[in-house]
Amino acid sequence: MERTVETSGWAQDSNALHDHLAEPNLCRFATTDADGDPHVVPAWYHWDGDRFWIGAQAGDHKVGNVRRSGRAAVEVDGDIRRKRGVLVRGTAWVVEGAEGRSAYIRISQAQVRRYLPDRPPIEMANRMAGHGDPVVIVVAPESIVSWGR
């Protein structure tokens, strides 16, 4: 099923959005806890051109919030001097089990290439996935608000 994403500002240009999200910036990943309080944490992210993929551990607070609410937001800004960024809101779900571990390794390889280009991506991704119970949170944007130039 095709979904409509409301997009504003420079992010309406898919090439500009892709270029911005390809930069090695952290995101701020936001959820709401059971009391309605915001929970915001920095994270690595993977953008596949359609969805955000966030690696996590199954017991993380953000994972529990996504399981409960099915919602999340992702904010990615660039260098503070440029004052440029995007805020994405959308539906979210957790991919877990063998499929989640596989997705975690796949996105981690891409993230290592972007965030730690001097490290071997396959070895690092496998090492990262070897700890705890890795899962992946997927966020399908419903709105993308951009600011700056």
Backbone torsions as a table, in degrees:
resi	resn	phi	psi	omega
1	MET	NA	127.7	178.5
2	GLU	-73.5	134.6	177.3
3	ARG	-113.5	151.0	179.0
4	THR	-98.1	132.0	177.6
5	VAL	-113.7	119.2	175.8
6	GLU	-76.9	120.5	-176.9
7	THR	-126.4	137.9	178.9
8	SER	-129.1	159.1	176.6
9	GLY	72.8	-158.1	-175.0
10	TRP	-62.6	-20.5	-179.6
11	ALA	-67.7	-10.2	174.7
12	GLN	-64.5	-23.6	174.0
13	ASP	-84.7	106.1	-174.2
14	SER	-60.0	-30.8	177.3
15	ASN	-67.9	-41.3	178.1
16	ALA	-65.1	-40.7	178.1
17	LEU	-63.1	-47.9	179.1
18	HIS	-58.3	-46.2	-179.3
19	ASP	-60.9	-43.0	180.0
20	HIS	-63.8	-45.1	-177.0
21	LEU	-74.8	-14.2	176.6
22	ALA	-81.4	-14.2	178.6
23	GLU	-68.3	153.6	-177.3
24	PRO	-81.8	54.3	176.9
25	ASN	-95.0	147.6	170.6
26	LEU	-76.4	159.2	170.7
27	CYS	-106.5	165.5	166.4
28	ARG	-107.8	122.5	-176.7
29	PHE	-104.8	121.7	-173.1
30	ALA	-119.1	135.2	174.0
31	THR	-136.5	176.9	176.6
32	THR	-121.0	132.0	-179.0
33	ASP	-81.4	179.8	-174.9
34	ALA	-62.4	-23.5	177.8
35	ASP	-88.9	0.1	-178.7
36	GLY	88.1	5.0	179.7
37	ASP	-83.6	144.0	177.9
38	PRO	-70.6	147.1	175.0
39	HIS	-131.4	113.1	-175.2
40	VAL	-125.4	127.6	-179.4
41	VAL	-135.9	148.4	173.8
42	PRO	-75.2	149.1	-179.9
43	ALA	-158.0	155.4	164.4
44	TRP	-73.9	153.8	177.3
45	TYR	-141.2	160.6	172.2
46	HIS	-126.4	128.5	177.5
47	TRP	-110.2	122.0	-178.5
48	ASP	-98.5	10.3	-177.8
49	GLY	95.6	-10.2	-178.6
50	ASP	-135.9	-35.8	-175.3
51	ARG	-140.7	156.7	171.9
52	PHE	-94.8	141.8	178.4
53	TRP	-124.6	123.2	-177.3
54	ILE	-121.2	119.8	176.0
55	GLY	-74.7	145.9	-178.6
56	ALA	-157.3	178.2	171.4
57	GLN	-105.0	143.5	-174.6
58	ALA	-53.8	-32.7	-177.3
59	GLY	-89.3	3.1	-179.5
60	ASP	-63.5	147.0	177.7
61	HIS	-56.1	-43.4	-178.5
62	LYS	-63.0	-34.2	178.9
63	VAL	-66.6	-45.2	177.1
64	GLY	-60.8	-40.0	178.8
65	ASN	-63.6	-41.8	179.1
66	VAL	-67.0	-42.6	178.6
67	ARG	-58.1	-39.5	-177.1
68	ARG	-76.0	-44.6	-170.8
69	SER	-99.7	-29.7	-175.3
70	GLY	71.1	20.3	-177.5
71	ARG	-134.0	153.1	174.4
72	ALA	-164.0	166.1	173.8
73	ALA	-132.5	149.4	178.5
74	VAL	-129.5	128.2	176.8
75	GLU	-119.5	129.8	178.0
76	VAL	-131.0	116.8	175.2
77	ASP	-118.5	161.2	-179.2
78	GLY	-97.2	-162.6	177.7
79	ASP	-48.3	133.6	-174.2
80	ILE	-57.5	-30.4	-179.4
81	ARG	-67.7	-26.8	-178.8
82	ARG	-84.8	-21.2	179.8
83	LYS	49.2	56.1	-176.5
84	ARG	-130.1	138.3	177.7
85	GLY	-174.2	179.0	177.0
86	VAL	-135.1	147.3	171.6
87	LEU	-121.9	121.0	-177.8
88	VAL	-113.4	131.8	174.3
89	ARG	-122.6	141.6	179.1
90	GLY	-176.5	-173.2	176.7
91	THR	-78.2	150.6	-177.3
92	ALA	-141.9	150.8	176.4
93	TRP	-150.4	165.4	-178.2
94	VAL	-108.0	131.2	173.3
95	VAL	-102.5	121.3	-175.0
96	GLU	-133.6	-174.8	-177.6
97	GLY	70.1	-154.0	-179.3
98	ALA	-60.7	-38.6	178.6
99	GLU	-65.0	-40.1	178.3
100	GLY	-65.7	-43.4	178.5
101	ARG	-62.7	-43.2	179.0
102	SER	-62.0	-45.2	178.4
103	ALA	-64.4	-38.6	178.9
104	TYR	-60.6	-46.0	179.1
105	ILE	-64.0	-43.7	-178.9
106	ARG	-61.6	-49.2	-178.8
107	ILE	-71.4	-32.3	179.2
108	SER	-64.0	-36.7	176.9
109	GLN	-60.1	-46.1	179.1
110	ALA	-65.0	-38.2	-179.3
111	GLN	-69.0	-40.7	178.1
112	VAL	-61.4	-41.5	177.6
113	ARG	-59.1	-36.9	-177.2
114	ARG	-83.8	-46.2	-173.3
115	TYR	-89.0	-30.6	-177.9
116	LEU	-132.2	65.2	-170.9
117	PRO	-61.9	-16.4	179.4
118	ASP	-88.9	-1.5	-179.2
119	ARG	-101.4	150.8	177.5
120	PRO	-73.7	116.2	-171.5
121	PRO	-62.1	-43.2	-176.0
122	ILE	-67.3	-46.5	-179.6
123	GLU	-63.3	-44.7	179.8
124	MET	-62.9	-44.7	-178.9
125	ALA	-62.3	-43.3	178.7
126	ASN	-65.3	-39.4	177.3
127	ARG	-63.7	-43.8	179.6
128	MET	-63.2	-39.7	-178.6
129	ALA	-74.5	-13.7	-179.3
130	GLY	-79.8	-4.2	-179.1
131	HIS	-105.9	131.7	174.4
132	GLY	65.6	-145.0	-177.6
133	ASP	-125.1	82.8	-175.1
134	PRO	-68.8	140.2	175.6
135	VAL	-136.1	173.2	176.1
136	VAL	-129.7	134.5	172.4
137	ILE	-97.5	129.8	178.3
138	VAL	-110.4	133.4	177.6
139	VAL	-119.6	119.4	176.0
140	ALA	-97.7	110.4	-176.7
141	PRO	-60.5	138.1	168.3
142	GLU	-107.0	-29.3	175.3
143	SER	-143.7	144.5	175.7
144	ILE	-131.4	114.4	178.6
145	VAL	-108.0	126.8	179.1
146	SER	-118.1	154.0	177.3
147	TRP	-139.6	163.7	-178.5
148	GLY	84.2	-162.7	-179.3
149	ARG	-120.5	NA	NA
